[in-house]
Amino acid sequence: MVVIMQLPAEQPVKENIVVTDAQQLKSLVRDALSNASGALLKIFAKDVTGKYYLMMLVDRSKLLAMEAMLVDQKTSAEGEKALEIFRSLLGRPMIVDVYEFDEISLKLSLADNIDAYSATPKMPLNELFGGEEVKREEKVETVAPPAQPKIEPKPEVKHEPEVKAEKEIGERKEEKPKQAPPIKPPEKAPPGLPKVEIRLRGGSIPENAFRKYAEDLIKESKRIKSLGITRIIFEGDVGEGVVYLNVTLQAVSDAPKMQKEIAEKRMMHAVSKYAPVILREAGIKPIVKEIRVIIDGEEARPQEIVDRDKRKTGPVGREGIITLTALEDYWTYFSAFSKTILKEIQDAGIKVKKMYVDIVGRQEFEINVSLAGIAALDKARAEIIVGSIVSKHAREIGKLLNKYTTVHRVTVELEEVKGPAAVVTSSKAEEILKKKAELEKEVEMLLKQAGVDELAPFTEEKKKESERTILMNRVQPAMETLKSRIHSELKLVPRATFKWLKFNWDFDGNSARVDIEASFVREEVGGLFGAFSGASGDRIREEARTIIERAIRDTSKDYSVSIVPEKVKIIVR
């Protein structure tokens, strides 16, 4: 049988689940991701062609890697071809095993399957399964609000703002985004007793938790002058131990516009501040996804809330190589991030002409990098090296900003460079060497005319020295490229942390002889299901030697230089 994706030896959280359509499969994925960073689906299906075994790795937003195997023919496919097979099987009965991964296990799985990851398009989950989001039966509940002391509103608060709200909401109806819940005009409610609605999908939560939440919000609103809440709407998707909430507050006020903006800001803060009451009362963790505060039928958003979502595009650094797009208030962080990855990419032997860095998101960041440059590497190898560098620094900036950060797309375009043409010699140096050769020929001719043969060995030695100098001009860049390649690719050895590299070389006139010594620390990581050991020391040494041998072979071919490894030592601690 053909072996496909290599993954940690976890136990499935759901096993032998039978699904008959794409929506059921999507529900399985969404349930798994409600309390995990990633999920793996092992899928068994068949059609007229034969029996299929598919493995699909996803994170919370997109497909990461996919491989498929036709069991009868013992052939496998990955990436686009595997995705085509999966889409052709959608709608047929499938038997599914579901595995959940924490963040560390997910990243280790990607490292073990970097080829499948590189070949697979990072398709959003909605697009992967086709159609719209899974539609579940919506449960609408109305909770009797807690008794409140009677508030004597001003006459104009009770009547005119309500009429104004109905009119303005009618005018703004088509401007609301499609995904936002439809907002009805604020209904006339008894003073101090706003209407509370609960709309839950995928499960239920005790009403008492939302009653306490509403009480806290009402108490907060009473501290704000001339503000009266008429309706509170809680909308949520319930998962395992978590609920994703959208909260809408409708209110009326006779205060000036500036005070309305201040009131909106305070109530938005209150929605986040009091959300943990759901966890205390019901044992369900609330994650507030969207907050809307509508006063007199209008979302009078404070200017500072609008401005923080502005994105900025511009050059980074004096060289003009980098162009960055990011939120203005995170520009400084990602500017430094872009400069750092550029330096490391160039140190790895890739001369970057232009690089574009696009940062998407606010609560979570998604990084896209595309660059054009020159390197004595093939495109696939260059993309792996660049992807490794970007991923490493993405983890670091994610820890710095305390936000989940992923690398979505890395694209590398290279100008073709072959063999010794990669070694660029200045025109001045070429001119000097040419004149030197002409002078040597002239001296040799004069000596022969004078009948002086004793100096022939001397001129022959000079000729050899000149040839050695020319050859040395090719060897030295080759050694620099070899060192950069080995240093960059040793970082990709799975389940190990690369620590340092010692690289020495000598040239004996015919070939370059190299001594290489590298050090690793073997990783042992605690996963979701307990301690899970990394690769053995022998496995790490084998991987490192393979990388070094391949780098020597490729560099020798690119520069037409004979390279002989005198000593290769791999240390694993």
C-alpha positions as CSV (number, residue, x, y, z in Angstrom):
1,M,0.0,0.0,0.0
2,V,1.2,3.5,-0.8
3,V,2.0,5.5,2.3
4,I,0.7,9.0,2.2
5,M,0.7,11.8,4.9
6,Q,2.7,11.2,8.1
7,L,0.9,12.4,11.2
8,P,1.1,12.1,14.9
9,A,-0.2,9.0,16.5
10,E,-3.3,10.6,18.0
11,Q,-6.5,8.8,18.9
12,P,-9.7,9.9,16.9
13,V,-12.3,11.9,18.8
14,K,-15.0,10.5,16.5
15,E,-14.6,7.2,14.7
16,N,-16.5,5.5,11.9
17,I,-19.0,8.3,11.4
18,V,-21.2,7.9,8.3
19,V,-22.0,11.1,6.4
20,T,-24.1,11.3,3.2
21,D,-23.7,14.9,2.1
22,A,-21.4,17.9,2.2
23,Q,-23.3,19.7,5.0
24,Q,-22.9,16.8,7.4
25,L,-19.2,16.7,6.7
26,K,-18.9,20.4,7.2
27,S,-20.7,20.1,10.6
28,L,-18.2,17.4,11.7
29,V,-15.3,19.8,10.9
30,R,-17.0,22.8,12.6
31,D,-17.6,20.8,15.8
32,A,-14.0,19.6,15.8
33,L,-12.7,23.2,15.4
34,S,-14.8,24.6,18.2
35,N,-12.3,23.5,20.8
36,A,-9.1,22.8,18.7
37,S,-6.7,24.7,16.5
38,G,-6.8,22.2,13.7
39,A,-8.4,18.9,12.6
40,L,-7.6,15.9,10.5
41,L,-10.3,13.9,8.6
42,K,-9.6,10.4,7.4
43,I,-12.2,9.7,4.8
44,F,-13.1,6.3,3.2
45,A,-15.4,6.4,0.1
46,K,-15.9,4.7,-3.2
47,D,-17.3,5.3,-6.7
48,V,-17.4,3.4,-10.0
49,T,-13.6,3.9,-10.3
50,G,-12.8,2.1,-7.0
51,K,-12.2,2.7,-3.3
52,Y,-10.6,5.9,-2.0
53,Y,-8.8,6.8,1.2
54,L,-8.3,10.5,1.7
55,M,-6.6,12.5,4.5
56,M,-7.5,16.2,4.9
57,L,-5.8,18.6,7.3
58,V,-7.5,22.0,8.1
59,D,-7.2,24.9,10.5
60,R,-10.0,27.1,11.7
61,S,-10.4,28.9,8.4
62,K,-9.0,26.9,5.5
63,L,-7.7,23.7,4.0
64,L,-3.9,23.1,4.7
65,A,-3.0,19.8,3.1
66,M,-4.8,17.0,1.3
67,E,-3.7,13.6,-0.1
68,A,-5.8,10.9,-1.7
69,M,-5.1,7.2,-2.5
70,L,-6.9,4.9,-4.9
71,V,-6.7,1.7,-2.9
72,D,-7.3,-0.8,-5.7
73,Q,-4.5,0.6,-7.9
74,K,-2.2,1.6,-5.0
75,T,-1.7,5.1,-6.5
76,S,-1.8,8.4,-4.6
77,A,-2.2,12.1,-5.4
78,E,-1.8,15.3,-3.5
79,G,-2.8,18.9,-3.7
80,E,-5.0,19.9,-6.6
81,K,-5.5,16.3,-7.9
82,A,-6.5,15.1,-4.4
83,L,-8.9,18.1,-4.1
84,E,-10.5,17.1,-7.5
85,I,-11.0,13.6,-6.2
86,F,-12.5,14.9,-3.0
87,R,-14.9,17.2,-4.8
88,S,-16.0,14.4,-7.1
89,L,-16.9,12.2,-4.0
90,L,-18.9,14.9,-2.3
91,G,-22.5,13.8,-1.9
92,R,-21.6,10.1,-1.8
93,P,-21.7,8.1,1.5
94,M,-18.4,8.4,3.4
95,I,-17.0,6.9,6.5
96,V,-15.1,9.5,8.5
97,D,-12.6,9.5,11.4
98,V,-12.0,12.9,13.1
99,Y,-8.8,13.9,14.9
100,E,-8.3,17.2,16.8
101,F,-4.9,18.9,17.0
102,D,-3.7,21.7,19.3
103,E,-1.5,24.4,17.8
104,I,1.8,22.6,18.4
105,S,0.6,19.2,17.0
106,L,-0.9,21.0,14.0
107,K,2.4,22.8,13.2
108,L,4.4,19.6,13.7
109,S,2.1,17.8,11.3
110,L,2.7,20.6,8.7
111,A,6.4,20.2,9.1
112,D,6.2,16.5,8.5
113,N,4.1,17.0,5.4
114,I,5.7,20.1,3.9
115,D,5.4,18.7,0.3
116,A,1.6,18.1,0.6
117,Y,1.2,21.5,2.3
118,S,3.0,23.3,-0.5
119,A,1.0,21.5,-3.2
120,T,-2.4,22.1,-1.7
121,P,-4.3,25.3,-2.4
122,K,-5.3,27.1,0.8
123,M,-9.1,27.0,0.1
124,P,-11.5,28.6,2.7
125,L,-13.7,25.9,4.4
126,N,-17.0,27.3,3.0
127,E,-15.6,27.0,-0.5
128,L,-14.1,23.6,0.2
129,F,-17.4,22.0,1.1
130,G,-19.5,24.0,-1.4
131,G,-22.5,26.1,-0.7
132,E,-23.2,28.4,2.2
133,E,-22.6,27.8,5.9
134,V,-24.3,24.8,7.5
135,K,-27.9,25.9,8.3
136,R,-29.1,24.6,11.6
137,E,-32.5,25.0,13.2
138,E,-32.6,28.3,14.8
139,K,-34.1,28.5,18.2
140,V,-35.6,31.9,19.2
141,E,-36.4,32.4,22.8
142,T,-37.8,35.4,24.6
143,V,-36.6,35.8,28.2
144,A,-38.8,37.7,30.6
145,P,-36.5,40.5,31.7
146,P,-35.8,41.1,35.3
147,A,-38.0,43.5,37.2
148,Q,-36.5,47.0,37.2
149,P,-37.3,50.2,39.1
150,K,-39.7,52.4,37.1
151,I,-37.9,55.0,35.1
152,E,-39.8,58.2,34.2
153,P,-38.6,59.0,30.7
154,K,-39.1,62.4,29.1
155,P,-42.1,62.6,26.8
156,E,-39.9,63.1,23.7
157,V,-37.9,60.0,24.6
158,K,-41.0,57.9,24.7
159,H,-42.5,59.0,21.3
160,E,-40.5,61.1,18.9
161,P,-37.2,59.1,18.9
162,E,-39.2,55.9,18.2
163,V,-40.8,57.5,15.2
164,K,-37.5,58.9,14.1
165,A,-35.9,55.4,14.5
166,E,-38.5,53.8,12.3
167,K,-38.0,56.3,9.6
168,E,-34.2,56.2,9.6
169,I,-34.0,52.4,9.8
170,G,-36.2,52.2,6.7
171,E,-33.9,54.5,4.9
172,R,-30.7,52.5,6.0
173,K,-32.2,49.1,5.4
174,E,-30.4,48.4,2.1
175,E,-27.0,49.7,3.5
176,K,-26.7,46.9,6.2
177,P,-24.3,44.1,5.4
178,K,-26.0,40.8,4.4
179,Q,-24.4,38.9,7.2
180,A,-25.7,41.2,9.9
181,P,-28.9,40.3,11.6
182,P,-32.0,42.2,10.4
183,I,-32.7,45.1,12.8
184,K,-36.2,46.1,13.5
185,P,-37.2,49.5,14.7
186,P,-37.0,49.8,18.5
187,E,-40.3,48.6,19.9
188,K,-42.1,50.6,22.5
189,A,-41.3,48.8,25.8
190,P,-42.4,49.5,29.4
191,P,-40.1,51.9,31.1
192,G,-36.9,50.1,32.3
193,L,-38.0,46.8,30.8
194,P,-36.3,46.2,27.5
195,K,-37.2,43.2,25.4
196,V,-34.5,40.4,25.5
197,E,-34.2,38.0,22.6
198,I,-32.0,34.9,22.4
199,R,-31.3,33.3,19.0
200,L,-29.1,30.2,19.3
201,R,-27.9,27.7,16.7
202,G,-26.4,24.3,17.3
203,G,-27.4,23.9,20.9
204,S,-28.9,25.6,24.0
205,I,-27.7,27.6,27.0
206,P,-29.7,28.1,30.3
207,E,-31.8,31.3,30.1
208,N,-30.7,32.4,33.5
209,A,-27.2,33.1,32.1
210,F,-28.5,35.5,29.6
211,R,-30.9,37.0,32.2
212,K,-27.9,37.9,34.4
213,Y,-26.0,39.2,31.4
214,A,-28.9,41.4,30.4
215,E,-29.2,42.7,34.0
216,D,-25.6,43.8,34.0
217,L,-26.0,45.6,30.7
218,I,-29.2,47.4,31.9
219,K,-27.4,48.5,35.1
220,E,-24.6,49.9,33.0
221,S,-27.0,51.8,30.7
222,K,-28.7,53.4,33.7
223,R,-25.4,55.1,34.6
224,I,-25.5,56.9,31.2
225,K,-27.6,60.1,31.1
226,S,-30.6,60.1,28.8
227,L,-30.1,56.6,27.5
228,G,-32.9,54.0,27.5
229,I,-32.4,50.5,26.1
230,T,-35.4,49.1,24.3
231,R,-34.2,45.7,23.1
232,I,-31.2,43.3,23.6
233,I,-30.6,40.6,21.0
234,F,-28.2,37.7,21.7
235,E,-27.3,35.6,18.7
236,G,-24.9,32.7,18.9
237,D,-23.5,29.5,17.5
238,V,-23.1,26.9,20.3
239,G,-20.2,24.5,20.1
240,E,-18.6,22.1,22.6
241,G,-18.0,24.3,25.6
242,V,-18.1,27.6,23.7
243,V,-20.6,30.0,22.2
244,Y,-19.8,32.5,19.5
245,L,-21.9,35.6,20.2
246,N,-23.2,38.6,18.3
247,V,-24.8,41.1,20.6
248,T,-27.1,43.9,19.4
249,L,-28.4,46.7,21.7
250,Q,-31.2,49.0,20.6
251,A,-31.8,52.2,22.5
252,V,-33.3,55.7,22.4
253,S,-31.8,58.9,23.6
254,D,-32.5,62.7,23.5
255,A,-28.9,63.6,24.1
256,P,-26.7,65.5,21.6
257,K,-24.8,63.5,18.9
258,M,-21.5,63.7,20.7
259,Q,-23.0,62.2,23.9
260,K,-24.6,59.5,21.8
261,E,-21.2,58.5,20.5
262,I,-19.8,58.4,24.0
263,A,-22.8,56.3,25.1
264,E,-22.2,53.8,22.2
265,K,-18.6,53.4,23.1
266,R,-19.4,52.8,26.8
267,M,-22.0,50.2,26.0
268,M,-19.7,48.4,23.5
269,H,-17.2,48.2,26.3
270,A,-19.9,46.9,28.7
271,V,-20.8,44.0,26.3
272,S,-17.3,42.7,26.4
273,K,-16.8,43.5,30.1
274,Y,-19.9,41.5,31.3
275,A,-19.7,38.6,28.8
276,P,-17.9,36.3,31.3
277,V,-21.2,36.0,33.3
278,I,-22.2,33.3,30.7
279,L,-19.1,31.3,31.8
280,R,-19.9,31.7,35.5
281,E,-23.6,30.9,35.2
282,A,-23.6,28.2,32.4
283,G,-20.0,26.9,32.2
284,I,-19.9,27.9,28.5
285,K,-17.1,30.2,27.3
286,P,-18.5,33.2,25.4
287,I,-16.5,34.6,22.4
288,V,-18.0,37.9,21.4
289,K,-17.6,38.2,17.6
290,E,-19.7,41.3,16.8
291,I,-21.2,44.2,18.9
292,R,-23.8,46.6,17.5
293,V,-25.2,49.5,19.5
294,I,-28.0,51.3,17.6
295,I,-29.3,54.5,19.2
296,D,-32.4,56.1,17.6
297,G,-32.1,53.6,14.7
298,E,-28.5,54.8,13.8
299,E,-25.1,53.4,14.5
300,A,-23.3,56.6,15.5
301,R,-19.9,55.0,15.6
302,P,-17.2,57.1,17.3
303,Q,-14.5,58.2,14.8
304,E,-11.7,56.4,16.6
305,I,-13.4,53.1,16.2
306,V,-13.7,53.6,12.4
307,D,-10.1,54.9,12.0
308,R,-8.5,51.8,13.6
309,D,-9.6,49.7,10.7
310,K,-7.7,51.7,8.1
311,R,-5.1,49.8,6.1
312,K,-1.9,51.4,4.9
313,T,0.2,50.5,1.8
314,G,3.7,51.8,1.3
315,P,7.4,51.1,1.0
316,V,9.5,49.8,3.8
317,G,13.2,50.8,4.1
318,R,15.3,53.1,1.9
319,E,16.1,50.5,-0.8
320,G,12.5,50.4,-1.9
321,I,12.6,46.6,-2.2
322,I,9.7,45.9,0.2
323,T,6.1,47.0,-0.2
324,L,3.9,46.4,2.9
325,T,0.1,46.5,3.4
326,A,-1.1,46.3,7.0
327,L,-3.4,48.0,9.5
328,E,-2.0,51.4,10.5
329,D,-1.8,50.7,14.2
330,Y,0.3,47.5,13.5
331,W,2.4,49.0,10.7
332,T,5.5,49.4,12.9
333,Y,5.5,45.8,14.0
334,F,5.1,44.4,10.5
335,S,7.6,46.9,9.0
336,A,10.3,45.4,11.3
337,F,9.0,41.9,10.5
338,S,9.4,42.5,6.7
339,K,13.0,43.9,7.1
340,T,14.0,40.8,9.2
341,I,12.7,38.2,6.7
342,L,14.2,40.1,3.8
343,K,17.7,39.9,5.4
344,E,17.4,36.2,6.1
345,I,16.1,35.4,2.6
346,Q,19.1,37.2,1.1
347,D,21.5,35.5,3.5
348,A,20.0,32.2,2.2
349,G,21.4,32.9,-1.3
350,I,18.3,34.5,-2.8
351,K,18.9,38.0,-4.2
352,V,15.5,39.8,-3.8
353,K,14.6,42.4,-6.4
354,K,11.0,43.1,-5.1
355,M,9.0,41.8,-2.2
356,Y,5.3,42.4,-1.3
357,V,4.0,41.6,2.2
358,D,0.2,41.7,2.8
359,I,-1.1,41.4,6.4
360,V,-4.8,40.5,6.6
361,G,-7.0,40.6,9.7
362,R,-7.1,42.2,13.1
363,Q,-8.2,39.6,15.7
364,E,-6.1,37.0,13.9
365,F,-3.4,37.8,11.3
366,E,-2.8,36.1,8.0
367,I,0.5,36.7,6.2
368,N,0.9,36.7,2.4
369,V,4.4,37.1,0.9
370,S,5.4,37.3,-2.8
371,L,8.8,38.1,-4.1
372,A,10.9,38.2,-7.3
373,G,14.6,37.6,-7.4
374,I,17.6,35.7,-8.6
375,A,19.0,32.5,-7.1
376,A,20.9,29.4,-8.2
377,L,18.0,27.3,-6.9
378,D,14.8,25.8,-8.4
379,K,11.5,27.5,-7.7
380,A,10.1,24.8,-5.4
381,R,13.3,24.7,-3.2
382,A,13.3,28.5,-3.0
383,E,9.6,28.6,-1.9
384,I,10.3,26.1,0.9
385,I,13.3,28.1,2.2
386,V,11.3,31.4,2.1
387,G,8.2,29.7,3.6
388,S,10.4,28.4,6.5
389,I,11.8,31.9,7.2
390,V,8.4,33.6,7.1
391,S,6.8,30.9,9.3
392,K,9.5,31.2,11.9
393,H,9.1,35.0,12.3
394,A,5.3,34.7,12.0
395,R,5.3,32.6,15.2
396,E,7.6,35.2,16.9
397,I,5.4,38.2,16.0
398,G,2.3,36.2,17.0
399,K,3.7,35.7,20.5
400,L,4.8,39.4,20.6
401,L,1.3,40.7,19.7
402,N,-0.5,37.8,21.5
403,K,-2.6,37.1,18.4
404,Y,-3.0,33.9,16.3
405,T,-0.8,34.4,13.2
406,T,-0.6,32.1,10.2
407,V,1.2,32.1,6.8
408,H,-1.4,31.9,4.1
409,R,0.6,32.2,0.9
410,V,4.2,32.4,-0.1
411,T,5.1,32.9,-3.8
412,V,8.6,33.1,-5.3
413,E,9.4,34.0,-8.9
414,L,13.1,33.5,-9.9
415,E,15.1,34.5,-12.9
416,E,16.8,31.5,-14.4
417,V,20.5,31.3,-13.5
418,K,22.6,28.3,-14.7
419,G,26.2,27.2,-13.9
420,P,29.1,29.6,-13.9
421,A,27.0,32.4,-15.4
422,A,25.9,33.0,-11.8
423,V,29.4,34.2,-11.1
424,V,29.6,37.9,-12.1
425,T,33.0,39.3,-12.8
426,S,33.4,43.1,-13.0
427,S,34.3,44.6,-16.4
428,K,37.5,46.1,-14.9
429,A,38.7,42.7,-13.7
430,E,38.0,41.2,-17.1
431,E,40.0,43.9,-18.8
432,I,43.0,43.4,-16.5
433,L,43.1,39.6,-17.1
434,K,42.9,40.1,-20.8
435,K,45.8,42.6,-20.8
436,K,47.8,40.2,-18.6
437,A,47.3,37.3,-21.0
438,E,48.4,39.5,-24.0
439,L,51.6,40.6,-22.1
440,E,52.5,37.0,-21.3
441,K,52.1,36.0,-24.9
442,E,54.3,38.9,-26.0
443,V,57.0,38.1,-23.5
444,E,57.0,34.4,-24.5
445,M,57.4,35.3,-28.1
446,L,60.3,37.7,-27.4
447,L,62.1,35.0,-25.4
448,K,61.8,32.5,-28.2
449,Q,63.1,35.0,-30.7
450,A,66.1,35.6,-28.4
451,G,66.7,31.8,-28.1
452,V,66.2,31.9,-24.3
453,D,64.4,28.7,-23.3
454,E,65.5,28.6,-19.7
455,L,62.7,30.9,-18.7
456,A,60.0,28.7,-20.3
457,P,59.2,26.9,-17.0
458,F,58.8,30.3,-15.4
459,T,56.2,31.4,-17.9
460,E,54.4,28.0,-17.7
461,E,54.2,28.4,-13.9
462,K,52.7,31.9,-14.4
463,K,50.2,30.5,-16.8
464,K,49.1,27.9,-14.2
465,E,48.8,30.5,-11.5
466,S,46.6,32.6,-13.8
467,E,44.4,29.7,-14.5
468,R,44.1,28.9,-10.8
469,T,43.1,32.6,-10.1
470,I,40.4,32.4,-12.7
471,L,39.1,29.1,-11.3
472,M,39.3,30.5,-7.8
473,N,36.9,33.3,-8.8
474,R,34.4,30.5,-9.5
475,V,35.1,28.4,-6.4
476,Q,34.7,31.1,-3.8
477,P,31.1,32.1,-4.7
478,A,30.3,28.4,-5.0
479,M,31.4,27.9,-1.4
480,E,29.4,30.9,-0.1
481,T,26.3,29.5,-1.9
482,L,26.9,26.0,-0.5
483,K,27.2,27.3,3.1
484,S,24.0,29.4,2.7
485,R,22.1,26.5,1.3
486,I,23.2,24.1,4.0
487,H,22.5,26.6,6.8
488,S,18.9,27.4,5.4
489,E,17.9,23.8,4.7
490,L,19.1,22.3,8.0
491,K,16.4,24.5,9.7
492,L,13.8,22.3,7.9
493,V,14.8,19.1,9.6
494,P,11.6,17.9,11.4
495,R,11.4,17.4,15.2
496,A,14.7,19.0,15.8
497,T,16.0,22.5,16.5
498,F,19.1,23.6,14.4
499,K,21.7,25.3,16.7
500,W,24.9,26.0,14.7
501,L,27.0,25.2,11.6
502,K,30.8,25.0,11.2
503,F,31.9,25.2,7.6
504,N,35.5,25.2,6.4
505,W,36.9,24.6,2.9
506,D,40.2,24.5,1.0
507,F,41.1,24.4,-2.7
508,D,43.9,22.2,-4.0
509,G,43.9,23.3,-7.6
510,N,41.5,20.7,-8.9
511,S,38.7,20.5,-6.4
512,A,37.2,22.2,-3.3
513,R,37.4,20.1,-0.1
514,V,34.9,20.9,2.7
515,D,34.6,20.1,6.4
516,I,31.1,20.4,7.8
517,E,29.9,20.1,11.4
518,A,26.3,20.8,12.5
519,S,24.5,20.7,15.9
520,F,20.8,19.9,16.7
521,V,18.7,19.6,19.7
522,R,16.1,16.8,19.5
523,E,12.6,18.1,20.4
524,E,10.2,16.4,22.7
525,V,6.8,18.1,22.7
526,G,3.7,17.6,24.9
527,G,0.7,17.3,22.6
528,L,-3.1,17.3,23.2
529,F,-3.1,13.6,24.2
530,G,0.0,13.6,26.4
531,A,3.7,13.6,25.9
532,F,4.8,12.8,22.3
533,S,8.4,12.1,21.5
534,G,10.2,13.6,18.6
535,A,12.3,11.7,16.0
536,S,15.3,9.6,17.1
537,G,18.9,10.9,16.9
538,D,19.7,8.6,14.0
539,R,16.7,9.8,12.1
540,I,17.8,13.4,12.5
541,R,21.4,12.6,11.5
542,E,20.2,10.8,8.4
543,E,18.0,13.8,7.4
544,A,20.8,16.2,7.9
545,R,23.3,14.2,5.9
546,T,20.8,13.8,3.0
547,I,20.4,17.6,3.0
548,I,24.1,18.3,3.0
549,E,24.8,15.7,0.2
550,R,22.0,17.2,-2.0
551,A,23.3,20.8,-1.4
552,I,26.9,19.7,-2.4
553,R,25.6,17.9,-5.5
554,D,23.4,20.9,-6.6
555,T,26.1,23.5,-6.0
556,S,28.8,21.5,-7.8
557,K,26.5,21.2,-10.8
558,D,25.5,24.9,-10.8
559,Y,29.1,26.3,-10.6
560,S,30.9,23.5,-12.5
561,V,33.2,23.0,-9.5
562,S,34.3,19.6,-8.0
563,I,33.4,19.6,-4.3
564,V,34.6,16.7,-2.1
565,P,33.3,16.3,1.5
566,E,36.3,15.5,3.6
567,K,34.5,15.4,6.9
568,V,30.7,15.6,7.8
569,K,29.8,15.4,11.5
570,I,26.3,15.7,12.9
571,I,25.8,16.3,16.6
572,V,22.4,15.6,18.2
573,R,21.7,16.4,21.9
